[in-house]
């Protein structure tokens, strides 16, 4: 049999291992970095696996590329579990998958793990890595596997076996540790040398709160120490920028877990940031010919049944009872917007209808996944729904893409685009799905944006475009989404009268640009490390006095700046100037204005920036102009405008 490897034709005898075939085509140096191979249909193979019959090509996979890195991290999870079993023989193992940026493994232990256990576990992991123990695979019957795990006192593995279809399973062994696993894995444990344990957490078995609480260890692994160290530096920087910490320090928001877990209490400064953002965003939508609407928080359960949400989304919803009727608290705004559309008969001349709502929604998120502003149970979507004729669809999608581009440009974000296609759990016809998917692809291509396909990751009612922005330290955040929906307009019998006088079905576009205000504000706080751009800063300037003699002059400067639209406060406390300057810097105030004797005589203030730069004595008019120019600067990139009057 002949197999293509990087453009070379290589002979493969029946039963030859993948490694044998790859070695014939690759240099010794290149082969040493290979962790697996990929077949033409995308399947990954262990290097020890036999080349499949009829396999026309094999592509080497290294730990530097995404597939190889996921494989390396999963293998490192096994190495960690092996280390834990050596140190804590009574620990019972459960599952240990690769995840974004790392891996985890859940253990049932008498005492939950803590970070104090990390040095010993990491030392044992290094020992296992240095031993370069091979990962070996055997296929056995489920009965044989169950007997083995029962004898080893691993009840969770036995339970997992019960949920696996078929009669045969695969087991992977490295050293004395054996795990139930589909694989593949790296050739040996030596590839797991660049690893680090990061944190611990509690996790219910199978995510069910009724089950036993397990101890989860999170870690990460990379192809080499350089990549690992770069990531750890990013993690440290992320800790410094943590929006939860900054939110407390800057008095932006708080959480009361004993009162309303997963729901935000906005403090005055944070609410001001939010209000500015909302005001800007409403104005921007009005300029782009959206109508602002609002729907109710509660809709009868029958409505959610009709839409399909009850069958496909109810585990994420909250329900309540009013008299004899059951209601669903809305997890999204689309149903209300369809009902608004159906409130009157529409003509083709009325299309498109663009409805925008900063709508408060509630979703049932498990307590274990709640994370500050980034994952909450109550949030506000910058939600819009566009109902249009099929021939208008591509143009409408393109306009939404332009809006996303303009918003990302305003904050200087780079971004990635993915098109998510039909999932297994879906509604609608094949024809509608194909039409919708093609419209998304064509619009993205017309916009000149590169994209990837996320197969099977669409919404249950339609395909979608997902946009992930990149912040200043290289992290990706899911925000914007554009979803095409032929199904819901049909379920709610939405129509318009066409040029032919007949009734036709409109197409619906679901879209959110920021995603949710909470999440977007959290991202902004972390991206700017709390130093929000001047146009968004809740406190744009702070006037500081040197002595009590300057109080009247400082208050006059404050009042004059307020009259010119500057968000400014005055600190006239009887404290040392250095202390007050430091406090203003810690509060991330863009402009720090010092009024002493000289400044009082001149009727102005000495201007310092939060960066530490001193601009010297400026008049009130000049200070107001400085603040306004600074606030307007991000908008010079085009696409958007905002009034700072």
GULUMMAR-154367 format. One record per residue (C-alpha): x, z, y; residue number from 1; residue in one letter. Coordinates in Angstrom, 2 decimals. Layout:
REM residues N
     east       up    north  num  residuo
        X        Z        Y  NUM        A
...
***
This chain:
REM residues 645
     east       up    north  num  residuo
     0.00     0.00     0.00    1        X
     1.21    -0.85     3.51    2        X
     0.70     1.62     6.39    3        X
     1.36     0.97    10.09    4        X
     3.32     3.72    11.88    5        X
     4.04     3.10    15.57    6        X
     4.12    -0.64    15.07    7        X
     6.18    -0.54    11.87    8        X
     4.88    -1.54     8.45    9        X
     5.77     1.17     5.94   10        X
     5.18     1.10     2.18   11        X
     3.27     3.99     0.65   12        X
     3.00     4.63    -3.06   13        X
    -0.11     6.30    -4.54   14        X
     0.10    10.05    -3.96   15        X
     2.82     9.84    -1.28   16        X
     2.62    12.66     1.24   17        X
     1.94    11.84     4.87   18        X
     5.35    13.28     5.77   19        X
     7.12    10.87     3.39   20        X
     5.48     7.87     5.03   21        X
     6.10     9.05     8.60   22        X
     9.77     9.75     7.88   23        X
    10.30     6.13     6.97   24        X
     9.33     5.00    10.48   25        X
    10.39     7.86    12.79   26        X
    13.78     9.07    13.89   27        X
    14.87    12.47    12.62   28        X
    14.45    13.99    16.09   29        X
    10.96    12.56    16.53   30        X
     9.85    13.60    13.06   31        X
    10.90    17.22    13.66   32        X
     8.34    17.47    16.50   33        X
     5.44    16.09    14.44   34        X
     2.79    18.62    13.35   35        X
     0.16    16.31    11.81   36        X
    -0.99    12.70    11.55   37        X
    -4.10    10.92    12.77   38        X
    -5.93     8.22    10.80   39        X
    -7.64     5.24    12.50   40        X
   -11.00     7.03    12.33   41        X
    -9.59    10.02    14.23   42        X
    -9.20    12.42    11.28   43        X
    -6.18    14.76    11.36   44        X
    -4.11    15.23     8.21   45        X
    -1.60    17.85     7.09   46        X
     1.86    16.40     6.67   47        X
     1.72    17.66     3.09   48        X
    -1.55    15.80     2.39   49        X
    -1.57    12.60     0.35   50        X
    -2.07     9.38     2.29   51        X
    -5.74     8.39     1.79   52        X
    -6.36     5.27    -0.24   53        X
    -6.93     2.29     2.04   54        X
    -5.46     4.03     5.10   55        X
    -4.16     1.20     7.29   56        X
    -2.29     3.28     9.85   57        X
    -1.00     6.76    10.60   58        X
    -0.28     8.04    14.11   59        X
     2.14    10.98    14.44   60        X
     0.70    13.96    16.33   61        X
     3.00    16.34    18.23   62        X
     2.28    19.78    19.63   63        X
     2.58    18.44    23.19   64        X
    -0.63    16.42    22.93   65        X
    -4.13    17.99    22.97   66        X
    -4.97    17.58    19.27   67        X
    -1.56    18.85    18.21   68        X
    -1.73    21.80    20.60   69        X
    -5.16    22.86    19.27   70        X
    -3.78    22.63    15.74   71        X
    -0.71    24.68    16.71   72        X
    -2.87    27.37    18.31   73        X
    -5.14    27.61    15.29   74        X
    -2.08    27.93    13.05   75        X
    -0.71    30.64    15.35   76        X
    -4.01    32.53    14.96   77        X
    -3.27    32.59    11.22   78        X
     0.25    33.85    11.95   79        X
    -1.22    36.63    14.10   80        X
    -3.68    37.57    11.37   81        X
    -0.82    37.68     8.86   82        X
     1.12    39.98    11.20   83        X
    -1.91    42.25    11.67   84        X
    -2.44    42.50     7.91   85        X
     1.20    43.52     7.44   86        X
     0.95    46.24    10.08   87        X
    -2.67    47.30     9.44   88        X
    -3.37    46.66     5.74   89        X
    -6.92    48.02     5.94   90        X
    -7.94    45.56     8.67   91        X
   -10.58    43.09     7.52   92        X
   -10.22    39.53     8.83   93        X
   -13.11    37.37    10.02   94        X
   -12.50    34.16    12.03   95        X
    -9.67    32.90    14.22   96        X
   -10.31    29.60    16.02   97        X
    -8.38    27.75    18.68   98        X
   -10.08    27.83    22.10   99        X
    -9.32    26.49    25.56  100        X
    -5.84    27.68    26.54  101        X
    -5.24    29.64    23.35  102        X
    -6.82    31.28    20.33  103        X
    -8.39    34.51    19.12  104        X
    -8.94    36.35    15.90  105        X
   -11.61    38.97    15.16  106        X
   -10.84    41.99    13.00  107        X
   -12.88    44.83    11.58  108        X
   -10.65    47.87    12.09  109        X
   -11.13    51.62    12.15  110        X
    -9.59    51.85    15.63  111        X
   -10.07    48.96    18.08  112        X
    -6.84    47.27    19.09  113        X
    -5.35    47.79    22.54  114        X
    -2.58    46.11    24.49  115        X
    -0.31    48.92    23.30  116        X
    -0.44    47.32    19.84  117        X
     0.85    43.98    21.16  118        X
     4.64    44.62    21.01  119        X
     4.53    45.49    17.30  120        X
     2.21    42.60    16.44  121        X
     4.28    40.11    18.47  122        X
     7.50    41.33    16.80  123        X
     5.93    40.74    13.38  124        X
     4.71    37.30    14.51  125        X
     8.25    36.38    15.57  126        X
     9.54    37.50    12.17  127        X
     6.98    35.29    10.41  128        X
     7.81    32.37    12.72  129        X
    11.56    32.73    12.12  130        X
    10.95    32.67     8.37  131        X
     9.46    29.13     8.73  132        X
     6.93    29.85     6.00  133        X
     5.08    26.72     4.88  134        X
     1.32    26.37     5.31  135        X
     0.06    25.37     1.89  136        X
    -3.43    24.18     1.05  137        X
    -5.38    24.53    -2.17  138        X
    -8.93    23.40    -2.91  139        X
   -10.92    25.80    -5.07  140        X
   -14.51    26.38    -6.07  141        X
   -16.61    28.64    -3.89  142        X
   -17.00    30.99    -6.82  143        X
   -13.22    31.26    -7.25  144        X
   -12.74    31.83    -3.52  145        X
   -15.47    34.50    -3.47  146        X
   -13.88    36.31    -6.41  147        X
   -10.49    36.23    -4.69  148        X
   -11.73    37.53    -1.33  149        X
   -13.85    40.19    -3.02  150        X
   -10.79    41.43    -4.89  151        X
    -8.82    41.47    -1.63  152        X
   -11.51    43.52     0.12  153        X
   -12.45    40.76     2.59  154        X
   -16.29    40.87     2.74  155        X
   -16.53    38.71     5.88  156        X
   -14.83    35.81     4.10  157        X
   -17.28    36.18     1.23  158        X
   -20.18    36.06     3.70  159        X
   -18.73    32.94     5.34  160        X
   -18.56    31.23     1.97  161        X
   -22.32    31.62     1.59  162        X
   -22.96    29.47     4.68  163        X
   -20.65    26.62     3.60  164        X
   -22.30    23.61     1.96  165        X
   -20.81    22.09    -1.16  166        X
   -19.09    23.60    -4.18  167        X
   -15.47    23.37    -3.05  168        X
   -13.58    24.99    -0.15  169        X
   -10.01    24.88     1.10  170        X
    -7.68    27.86     1.43  171        X
    -4.49    27.95     3.49  172        X
    -1.63    30.32     2.76  173        X
     1.43    31.28     4.83  174        X
     3.54    33.95     3.18  175        X
     1.29    36.60     1.66  176        X
    -1.69    35.79     3.90  177        X
    -4.46    33.46     2.72  178        X
    -7.39    32.32     4.86  179        X
   -10.55    30.32     4.33  180        X
    -9.99    27.28     6.53  181        X
   -10.73    23.56     6.79  182        X
    -7.33    22.89     8.38  183        X
    -5.21    21.04     9.03  184        X
    -2.23    23.18    10.01  185        X
     1.32    22.74    11.24  186        X
     3.88    22.27     8.46  187        X
     5.36    25.77     8.76  188        X
     5.20    28.95    10.83  189        X
     8.35    28.01    12.78  190        X
     6.15    25.96    15.11  191        X
     4.41    29.20    16.23  192        X
     7.47    30.70    17.91  193        X
     6.28    30.19    21.54  194        X
     3.31    32.57    21.43  195        X
     2.00    35.47    23.49  196        X
    -0.84    37.95    23.02  197        X
    -2.97    38.26    26.16  198        X
    -5.90    40.63    25.86  199        X
    -8.36    42.46    23.62  200        X
   -12.14    42.60    23.68  201        X
   -15.09    43.67    21.59  202        X
   -17.12    41.00    19.84  203        X
   -20.14    41.24    17.57  204        X
   -19.85    39.62    14.17  205        X
   -21.35    36.14    14.47  206        X
   -22.29    36.90    18.08  207        X
   -25.27    38.98    17.01  208        X
   -25.71    42.32    18.81  209        X
   -27.32    43.74    15.67  210        X
   -24.07    43.25    13.72  211        X
   -20.91    45.33    13.66  212        X
   -18.64    45.32    16.70  213        X
   -15.27    43.72    15.90  214        X
   -11.93    43.94    17.69  215        X
   -10.87    40.57    19.13  216        X
    -7.28    39.75    20.05  217        X
    -6.74    36.82    22.39  218        X
    -3.46    34.96    22.52  219        X
    -1.93    31.63    23.39  220        X
     0.75    29.34    22.03  221        X
     2.64    26.30    23.25  222        X
     5.05    23.75    21.89  223        X
     8.01    25.48    23.54  224        X
     9.00    28.51    25.62  225        X
     9.14    26.50    28.86  226        X
     5.48    25.47    28.59  227        X
     4.50    29.01    27.57  228        X
     6.31    30.57    30.55  229        X
     4.68    28.09    32.94  230        X
     1.28    29.05    31.59  231        X
     2.00    32.79    31.81  232        X
     3.00    32.32    35.45  233        X
    -0.32    30.57    36.00  234        X
    -2.12    33.49    34.33  235        X
    -0.38    35.97    36.65  236        X
    -1.29    33.85    39.64  237        X
    -4.88    33.69    38.42  238        X
    -4.97    37.50    38.21  239        X
    -3.81    37.69    41.84  240        X
    -6.60    35.27    42.77  241        X
    -9.31    36.89    40.61  242        X
   -12.52    36.52    42.63  243        X
   -13.89    39.79    41.25  244        X
   -10.93    41.72    42.66  245        X
   -10.96    39.80    45.95  246        X
   -14.74    40.13    46.21  247        X
   -14.35    43.93    46.20  248        X
   -11.38    43.95    48.57  249        X
   -13.03    41.60    51.07  250        X
   -16.49    43.22    50.78  251        X
   -18.17    39.98    49.76  252        X
   -20.31    41.02    46.77  253        X
   -20.77    43.66    44.11  254        X
   -22.39    44.14    40.72  255        X
   -24.52    47.06    39.51  256        X
   -24.38    46.79    35.73  257        X
   -26.61    49.83    35.26  258        X
   -29.31    48.25    37.40  259        X
   -29.07    44.46    37.04  260        X
   -26.33    43.27    34.68  261        X
   -25.17    39.73    35.36  262        X
   -26.84    39.58    38.77  263        X
   -25.09    39.58    42.14  264        X
   -25.59    41.94    45.07  265        X
   -24.42    39.98    48.11  266        X
   -22.85    42.16    50.81  267        X
   -23.12    41.12    54.50  268        X
   -19.85    39.16    54.65  269        X
   -20.48    37.43    51.33  270        X
   -24.04    36.59    52.28  271        X
   -22.75    35.07    55.52  272        X
   -20.39    32.81    53.54  273        X
   -23.28    31.82    51.31  274        X
   -25.60    31.21    54.27  275        X
   -23.05    28.94    55.98  276        X
   -22.59    26.97    52.77  277        X
   -26.34    26.67    52.24  278        X
   -26.93    25.56    55.83  279        X
   -24.21    22.91    55.58  280        X
   -25.52    21.68    52.24  281        X
   -29.17    21.44    53.33  282        X
   -28.17    19.46    56.42  283        X
   -26.00    17.17    54.31  284        X
   -28.91    16.42    51.97  285        X
   -31.28    15.73    54.84  286        X
   -28.74    13.23    56.22  287        X
   -28.69    11.53    52.81  288        X
   -32.48    11.16    52.71  289        X
   -33.39    13.98    50.36  290        X
   -36.62    15.94    50.81  291        X
   -36.28    19.72    50.60  292        X
   -38.80    21.30    48.24  293        X
   -39.36    24.56    46.42  294        X
   -41.11    25.38    43.15  295        X
   -42.37    28.69    41.70  296        X
   -40.26    31.06    39.61  297        X
   -42.84    31.34    36.84  298        X
   -44.61    28.60    34.93  299        X
   -46.98    29.02    32.03  300        X
   -45.38    28.77    28.60  301        X
   -47.53    25.73    27.82  302        X
   -45.64    23.86    30.56  303        X
   -42.29    24.65    28.95  304        X
   -43.70    23.58    25.59  305        X
   -44.80    20.29    27.09  306        X
   -41.35    19.67    28.60  307        X
   -39.52    20.44    25.37  308        X
   -37.61    23.38    26.84  309        X
   -39.51    25.85    24.68  310        X
   -38.36    24.11    21.50  311        X
   -34.83    23.30    22.60  312        X
   -33.90    25.95    25.20  313        X
   -36.04    29.06    24.79  314        X
   -33.14    31.22    23.51  315        X
   -31.72    30.86    27.06  316        X
   -34.99    31.77    28.79  317        X
   -36.82    34.94    29.84  318        X
   -40.56    35.35    29.33  319        X
   -43.20    37.63    30.73  320        X
   -46.92    38.26    30.44  321        X
   -49.47    38.19    33.26  322        X
   -52.92    39.28    32.12  323        X
   -53.59    37.13    29.06  324        X
   -51.15    34.36    29.86  325        X
   -47.49    34.02    28.81  326        X
   -45.06    32.70    31.42  327        X
   -41.49    31.43    31.30  328        X
   -39.11    32.34    34.13  329        X
   -37.55    29.05    35.13  330        X
   -34.00    28.36    33.86  331        X
   -33.96    25.12    35.88  332        X
   -35.95    23.40    38.61  333        X
   -36.78    20.02    37.07  334        X
   -40.31    20.83    35.86  335        X
   -41.50    21.94    39.30  336        X
   -40.02    18.80    40.86  337        X
   -41.86    16.58    38.39  338        X
   -45.10    18.37    39.18  339        X
   -44.41    17.82    42.90  340        X
   -43.91    14.11    42.22  341        X
   -47.18    14.01    40.26  342        X
   -49.07    15.63    43.11  343        X
   -50.09    12.21    44.44  344        X
   -50.16     8.59    43.36  345        X
   -46.86     6.79    44.12  346        X
   -46.14     3.17    44.90  347        X
   -42.91     1.26    44.26  348        X
   -42.54     1.37    48.07  349        X
   -42.26     5.20    47.84  350        X
   -39.29     5.09    45.47  351        X
   -36.86     6.61    45.16  352        X
   -38.18    10.14    45.64  353        X
   -35.27    12.56    46.11  354        X
   -36.15    16.27    45.85  355        X
   -33.53    18.90    46.74  356        X
   -33.86    22.63    46.14  357        X
   -31.48    25.55    46.35  358        X
   -33.41    27.02    43.49  359        X
   -32.95    30.48    42.01  360        X
   -32.96    30.32    38.19  361        X
   -32.52    32.82    35.37  362        X
   -30.79    32.23    32.04  363        X
   -30.29    34.62    29.17  364        X
   -26.52    34.94    28.90  365        X
   -25.09    37.41    26.40  366        X
   -23.36    40.37    28.00  367        X
   -20.05    39.44    26.39  368        X
   -19.78    36.15    28.31  369        X
   -20.74    37.47    31.76  370        X
   -17.84    36.99    34.18  371        X
   -18.23    37.87    37.86  372        X
   -19.74    35.00    39.85  373        X
   -18.64    32.44    37.28  374        X
   -21.13    33.41    34.54  375        X
   -24.27    35.25    35.63  376        X
   -27.89    35.57    34.56  377        X
   -29.42    34.86    37.97  378        X
   -27.95    32.07    40.08  379        X
   -28.86    29.42    42.62  380        X
   -28.50    25.76    41.70  381        X
   -27.97    23.08    44.31  382        X
   -30.46    21.18    42.26  383        X
   -31.92    17.76    42.98  384        X
   -34.06    15.32    41.06  385        X
   -34.34    11.67    41.87  386        X
   -37.30     9.70    40.56  387        X
   -36.76     5.98    40.82  388        X
   -37.57     2.61    39.29  389        X
   -35.28     1.58    36.40  390        X
   -33.68    -1.14    38.53  391        X
   -32.74     1.50    41.15  392        X
   -31.05     3.80    38.64  393        X
   -27.48     2.56    38.84  394        X
   -27.50     2.58    42.65  395        X
   -28.86     6.13    42.78  396        X
   -26.23     7.36    40.34  397        X
   -23.56     5.68    42.45  398        X
   -24.79     7.48    45.58  399        X
   -24.60    10.82    43.77  400        X
   -21.04    10.00    42.71  401        X
   -20.22     9.33    46.38  402        X
   -21.67    12.72    47.32  403        X
   -19.51    14.41    44.67  404        X
   -16.45    12.51    45.94  405        X
   -17.13    13.59    49.53  406        X
   -17.58    17.27    48.60  407        X
   -14.42    17.33    46.52  408        X
   -12.56    15.65    49.37  409        X
   -13.82    18.27    51.83  410        X
   -12.11    21.03    49.85  411        X
    -9.17    18.91    48.71  412        X
   -10.08    19.10    45.02  413        X
    -8.90    16.58    42.47  414        X
   -11.37    16.09    39.63  415        X
   -11.92    14.61    36.17  416        X
   -15.01    12.80    34.92  417        X
   -16.50    12.74    31.42  418        X
   -19.63    10.98    30.16  419        X
   -21.45    13.02    27.52  420        X
   -23.55    11.08    25.00  421        X
   -26.54    11.87    22.79  422        X
   -26.41    15.15    20.84  423        X
   -27.93    15.70    17.40  424        X
   -30.66    17.95    18.86  425        X
   -32.33    15.52    21.26  426        X
   -35.59    13.87    22.22  427        X
   -36.38    10.31    23.29  428        X
   -35.95     6.79    21.92  429        X
   -32.71     5.06    21.04  430        X
   -33.51     2.37    23.61  431        X
   -33.90     4.89    26.43  432        X
   -30.68     6.67    25.50  433        X
   -28.75     3.41    25.43  434        X
   -30.14     2.31    28.81  435        X
   -29.36     5.68    30.39  436        X
   -25.84     5.88    28.97  437        X
   -25.01     2.36    30.10  438        X
   -26.28     3.11    33.62  439        X
   -23.92     6.10    33.86  440        X
   -20.94     4.13    32.58  441        X
   -21.57     1.19    34.91  442        X
   -21.96     3.44    37.96  443        X
   -18.71     5.32    37.22  444        X
   -16.86     2.05    36.69  445        X
   -18.23     0.60    39.93  446        X
   -17.01     3.72    41.73  447        X
   -13.53     2.99    40.36  448        X
   -13.26     6.38    38.63  449        X
   -11.51     6.81    35.29  450        X
   -13.52     8.70    32.67  451        X
   -13.54     9.90    29.09  452        X
   -16.38    10.02    26.56  453        X
   -17.59    13.38    25.22  454        X
   -19.48    12.23    22.15  455        X
   -22.61    14.24    21.35  456        X
   -22.32    16.61    24.34  457        X
   -25.27    15.34    26.39  458        X
   -28.39    17.33    27.32  459        X
   -31.23    17.28    24.80  460        X
   -33.22    14.93    27.06  461        X
   -30.49    12.54    28.25  462        X
   -26.80    11.64    28.66  463        X
   -24.82    13.02    31.57  464        X
   -21.74    12.79    33.73  465        X
   -19.75    16.03    33.91  466        X
   -17.21    16.57    36.68  467        X
   -14.40    19.11    36.32  468        X
   -12.54    19.97    39.49  469        X
    -8.89    21.03    39.52  470        X
    -7.91    23.97    41.72  471        X
    -4.59    24.60    43.43  472        X
    -2.98    26.16    40.34  473        X
    -4.11    23.44    37.95  474        X
    -7.15    25.08    36.36  475        X
   -10.21    23.01    35.53  476        X
   -13.73    24.10    36.49  477        X
   -17.00    22.56    35.36  478        X
   -19.26    22.07    38.39  479        X
   -21.02    18.79    39.07  480        X
   -23.33    17.07    36.62  481        X
   -25.51    13.94    36.71  482        X
   -28.10    13.55    33.93  483        X
   -30.40    10.60    33.26  484        X
   -33.80    11.34    31.77  485        X
   -36.42     8.86    30.53  486        X
   -38.21    11.42    28.38  487        X
   -39.56    14.07    30.75  488        X
   -41.33    11.59    33.09  489        X
   -43.14    10.32    30.00  490        X
   -44.04    13.81    28.77  491        X
   -45.57    14.59    32.16  492        X
   -47.11    11.13    32.50  493        X
   -45.38    10.32    35.80  494        X
   -46.10     6.83    37.09  495        X
   -45.84     4.56    40.10  496        X
   -47.76     1.43    41.01  497        X
   -45.46    -1.59    40.82  498        X
   -45.55    -4.85    42.78  499        X
   -47.71    -6.24    40.00  500        X
   -50.38    -3.61    40.66  501        X
   -49.77    -2.02    37.25  502        X
   -48.58     1.50    36.50  503        X
   -44.95     1.95    35.49  504        X
   -42.82     4.87    34.35  505        X
   -40.09     6.13    36.72  506        X
   -36.66     7.30    35.59  507        X
   -35.48    10.78    36.49  508        X
   -31.95    11.74    37.52  509        X
   -31.10    15.44    37.30  510        X
   -28.06    16.37    39.40  511        X
   -26.19    19.40    40.70  512        X
   -23.04    19.00    42.78  513        X
   -21.73    22.53    43.29  514        X
   -23.39    23.49    40.02  515        X
   -24.40    26.90    41.23  516        X
   -23.62    28.55    44.54  517        X
   -22.35    31.66    42.79  518        X
   -19.91    29.78    40.60  519        X
   -18.76    27.50    43.41  520        X
   -18.12    30.40    45.78  521        X
   -16.19    32.17    43.00  522        X
   -14.06    29.05    42.53  523        X
   -13.45    28.77    46.28  524        X
   -12.39    32.42    46.51  525        X
    -9.86    31.91    43.71  526        X
    -8.65    28.54    44.97  527        X
    -7.95    29.93    48.45  528        X
    -6.93    33.40    47.19  529        X
    -9.65    34.81    49.45  530        X
    -8.34    33.04    52.59  531        X
   -11.40    30.81    53.01  532        X
   -11.11    27.84    55.39  533        X
   -11.97    28.75    58.95  534        X
   -15.33    26.99    58.91  535        X
   -16.44    29.16    55.96  536        X
   -14.69    32.42    56.85  537        X
   -17.28    35.15    57.53  538        X
   -14.98    36.58    60.20  539        X
   -13.11    33.82    62.01  540        X
   -11.33    36.08    64.51  541        X
   -10.71    39.77    65.09  542        X
    -9.75    41.27    68.45  543        X
    -7.32    44.21    68.26  544        X
    -6.48    46.69    71.00  545        X
    -3.05    48.21    71.61  546        X
    -4.37    51.30    73.43  547        X
    -7.70    52.58    74.67  548        X
    -6.92    51.05    78.06  549        X
    -7.58    47.60    76.60  550        X
   -10.96    48.40    75.04  551        X
   -13.08    46.89    77.82  552        X
   -10.97    43.72    78.00  553        X
   -11.02    43.34    74.18  554        X
   -14.79    43.66    74.06  555        X
   -15.09    41.11    76.86  556        X
   -12.94    38.64    74.86  557        X
   -15.11    39.28    71.83  558        X
   -18.35    38.66    73.72  559        X
   -17.05    35.49    75.38  560        X
   -15.93    34.07    72.04  561        X
   -19.28    34.95    70.45  562        X
   -21.02    33.09    73.27  563        X
   -18.97    30.00    72.26  564        X
   -20.04    30.23    68.60  565        X
   -17.00    32.03    67.14  566        X
   -17.66    34.64    64.44  567        X
   -15.56    37.46    65.88  568        X
   -15.33    41.25    65.69  569        X
   -13.35    43.85    67.65  570        X
   -11.21    46.68    66.28  571        X
   -10.90    49.30    69.01  572        X
   -10.04    52.23    66.74  573        X
    -7.35    54.64    67.85  574        X
    -4.85    53.39    65.27  575        X
    -1.38    51.88    65.55  576        X
    -1.36    48.14    66.25  577        X
     0.77    47.39    63.15  578        X
    -1.80    49.10    60.95  579        X
    -4.67    47.13    62.46  580        X
    -2.76    43.82    62.17  581        X
    -2.04    44.53    58.51  582        X
    -5.69    45.31    57.83  583        X
    -6.78    42.06    59.50  584        X
    -4.26    40.12    57.38  585        X
    -5.50    41.79    54.19  586        X
    -9.04    40.86    55.24  587        X
    -7.85    37.20    55.41  588        X
    -9.06    36.82    59.02  589        X
    -7.83    33.40    60.25  590        X
    -7.18    34.46    63.89  591        X
    -5.87    37.87    64.92  592        X
    -6.21    38.41    68.68  593        X
    -4.23    41.21    70.31  594        X
    -5.27    42.50    73.73  595        X
    -2.75    44.73    75.50  596        X
    -2.11    45.41    79.16  597        X
    -0.68    41.94    79.89  598        X
    -3.45    40.15    78.02  599        X
    -6.09    42.24    79.80  600        X
    -4.66    41.19    83.18  601        X
    -4.60    37.51    82.16  602        X
    -8.10    37.61    80.67  603        X
    -6.97    36.33    77.29  604        X
    -5.32    37.47    74.05  605        X
    -2.11    37.08    72.06  606        X
    -2.96    34.87    69.09  607        X
    -1.58    35.45    65.61  608        X
    -2.52    33.50    62.51  609        X
    -3.17    35.16    59.14  610        X
    -0.03    33.38    57.93  611        X
     1.99    35.53    60.33  612        X
     2.69    32.77    62.88  613        X
     2.48    33.92    66.52  614        X
     0.98    31.38    68.96  615        X
     1.43    33.59    72.05  616        X
    -0.92    34.27    74.94  617        X
    -4.01    32.04    75.08  618        X
    -7.09    31.97    77.29  619        X
   -10.50    32.60    75.77  620        X
   -11.39    28.92    76.20  621        X
    -8.19    27.86    74.42  622        X
    -8.83    30.33    71.58  623        X
   -12.37    29.01    71.12  624        X
   -11.02    25.45    71.05  625        X
    -8.37    26.44    68.48  626        X
   -10.97    27.96    66.16  627        X
   -13.33    25.00    66.55  628        X
   -10.58    22.44    65.91  629        X
    -9.46    24.38    62.84  630        X
   -13.04    24.54    61.54  631        X
   -13.52    20.81    62.04  632        X
   -10.23    19.76    60.43  633        X
   -11.45    19.54    56.78  634        X
   -14.28    17.25    57.87  635        X
   -11.92    14.64    59.32  636        X
   -11.38    13.31    55.80  637        X
   -14.65    11.49    56.14  638        X
   -17.99    11.48    54.42  639        X
   -19.34    14.70    55.88  640        X
   -19.97    16.43    59.18  641        X
   -21.10    19.89    60.19  642        X
   -22.01    21.41    63.55  643        X
   -20.07    24.50    64.66  644        X
   -21.98    25.04    67.89  645        X
***
